Amino acid sequence: MVIIRDEERIARMRRISKYTSFIGMGALLVGLVLVFTNVENVFLYQIIALAVGWLLSQVGIYLAHRYLRSPRPDEVLDEAVKGVARDARLYHYILPAPHVLLLPSGVVVLAPKWQGGNISVEGDKWKQTGMGLRKFFGQEQLGNPTREAETMIEAVAGAIRKHAPEVEEVPIAALIVFTSKAAQKLDLKHSRIPALHYTKVKGYLRQKKRAEVMPKEDYEAIRAAFDKQAARVVETEHADTA
């Protein structure tokens, strides 16, 4: 398979994550120090410093989980799909959705979620437990993976319609992938959008691979559209066995 990754973007976002976290911590420290000063309107300045510090720290946490943590979500997804198909193409940080897998049978938008704890879902309602106070300190909330995946589908489908208008029916789906390597309990069978731990992705994709393939001209048109957006990124080929 072929993995196409925007390494420049990853490096840039890693730097931004470090800077925002550092500045955010500095602003929080300033807010605390202001308590011991006699500056006029100190309370207002303190509130501003704490608000800015909290906002920047949240941005830093958001970016760190995607670009600093090891392994990164894209690296776990590489492991998850490796060996599925020689003719697969995996695009990281290239398209409107961060992680998109192109197969002869269609397009799969991969929505990674790193959050730990016990996670369950009923339709579109997600629940995360077993985290204790960790859920509120240095952690990004689980949110609603279903809605996030649907938004990604719409964005990629729109890009295909725009850059490959000859494709009449866009064969696109989403897969929510939990990438944590720590022990956790996942109850995902009632998810409206398929949701799996990354260790089970290969089996899911092999079943999808056996599904009816899209017309060759549609596959080539979508591939050309995706590759055009990745023109400045060097391709890294992996000699995987399907």
N, C-alpha and C positions, 0 to 999 in steps of 0.2 A: 504494500500500500504506500501511498504518498502522503506525507505530513507536511503541511505548509503553515509556517508559524511566523508571526511578525515579531522577531526578536528585538527589533529596535523599539517597538511599542512597549514590550515587556520591560526592557531596561529603563525606558523613560518613566513608566509608571512606578517602577521600583524606587527610582529617585524621588518622585513626587510623594510617594508614600512615606519615605523616610523624612523628607522635609516637613510635610504637614504634621506628622507625629511629633517631631522635635519642636516645631513652632507652637503647636497646640499645647505641649507640656510646658513650654516657656510661658505661654499666656496664662495657663492655670496657676503657675507659680507666682506670676506677677499679681494675679488676683488675690492670692493668699497673702502676699507680702504687703499689699495695700491696706490690709486690716490694721497693720501696726504703724501706719503713717497718719499724718495730720493734714494731708492734702485736701483742699476744698473740693466738695462734691465727690469725696473718695468713694462713697457707696455706689454712685453711678459708674465711676471708672472700674470699680471692682466687678460690678455686674457685667459690664461690657467685656472686661478681660476674661471672666469666667465663661461667658457665652461664646466668645471667639475661641477660647481654648477647648471648650467642649465640642464645638462644631468641627474644628480642625482635627481633634483627636478621633472623632467618629469617621471623618473622611479617611484618616490614616488607617484606622482599623479596617474599613471597607476595602481599601486598596491592598493592605498588607495580606489579607486573607486570599486575595486573588493573584498577587504578584510577588510576595515575599515568602509566604509560608512554604515549607518544603515537606512533601512534594507539592508543587503548584497544581491547581485543578487541571490544567492542560496536560501536565505530565501523568497524572492519574488516568485521564481519559486515553492518553496514548497507550498505557498499559492495558486499559479495559478493552480496547478495540483491536489491539495488535493480533494479527493472525486471522482476522475475520475474512478478509478478501484482498486478493492482490490488486484488484482494480478499484479499491476504495480510495477516496481522497478525503483527508481530514484537514479542515481549515481552522486555525486558531487565530483569533483577533484580526480577522481579515474582512469578514462580512458583517452585515447588520446585527447578527447574533454572534457572540464570542466564539462558539464552538459548533461547527457544522460538518456533518459527515455526508459525503455524496457516495451513494451506492448505485449500481445499475437498476436497482428496484425502487430508488427514490432518494429523497433528501431527509436526513434525520437531524433535527436540531437537538443538541445535547445541552441540558441545563444542569450543571453540577451544583451540588449543595454540600458543603463541608461540615455543616453543623452536626454535633454529637448528641448524646443523650438518647432518650426513648422517643421515637417519632412515629406518629400514626396519622392516618388520613381517612376521611369519610367523604367521598365526592371531592368537593373543593375546600373542605375545612381541614386545616392542618393543625396538629398539636405537638408540642415538644415538652417533655417532662424529664425528670431525673438529672437536671443540671444544677439544682440548688441555686446558690447566689452567683455561681459562675455565669448564669444566664444574663446577669445584669452588669457584669464587669468584664470589659475587653472582649465582648462577644457581639457578633452581629445576629440580629433576630432572624428566625427561620423565614418569616414572611409568608407569602402564599406562592409556593413553587408552581402551582397550576396556572395562575394568572401570568406569572413571569414567563412560563413556557409558551403560553398562548400569544403573548406579546412578541416573543421571538419568532414564532411561526409567521405571524402577520408581517413582521419586518422582512424576513427572508423571502416570503412569498411575493411581497411587493417588489423586492429587488429583482427577483426572477422575472416578474411581469414586465419590469422596466427594461432590463438588460437582455432578456431572452423572450421577447413578445411572441415568437413563433411557437412557444410551448403553450398549448391550449389548456391543458390541465396540469397544474403543479402538484406532483406527487410528494407531499411533504408531511412529516409527522414530527413529534417531539418525544424525548425520553429524559425523564428526570433521574439524575444519577447522583447517589450519595457516595462521596469520595473519602469519607473518614476511614482510616485504618485502625482506629481504636474500637474496642468492643462497644457495640450499641445494639439496641433492639429496634427493628424496623417492622412496622405493620403497614404495608403499602398496598395490599391487595385490593383495597376499595378506592384507589386513586383513579380519577377519571382519565388522567393522562398516565401512561405507563411509567412507573417509578421503580427503580431497582438499586441495589448496592452495586458498586462498580464491578465486583467479582462475578456478577451474574449477567453482565452486559453482553459478553460473547455469545451466550446461548440465545439471548433475545435477538441479536443481530443475525445470527446464523439462520434462525427461523424466518426473519424478514428477507434474508438473502435468497431463500428458496421461493419467495413469493414471485408473482408475475413481474417480469422486468418491464421497465418503461421502454417506449420506442427508442431505438438507438439514436435517432436524430434529436430527440428530446434530451437524452443524456448528454450528447455532445454539445448541444446548445447551452445547457445549464453549466456544464464543465467549462466551456469557453467563457461564459459570463463570469463565473467565479474566478477563473484563472486571470481574467483581465483585471479584476480588482486586486489580485495578488501579484501583479506583474513585477512590482519592485522587490518582492520577497523571494529569496532563494529557496528552491524546493529541496527537501531532504527526503530521499527515498529509502525505504526500509524493505529488505527482501524477506517479507513475512510469507508464511505459508497459509493459504486459505483452508 
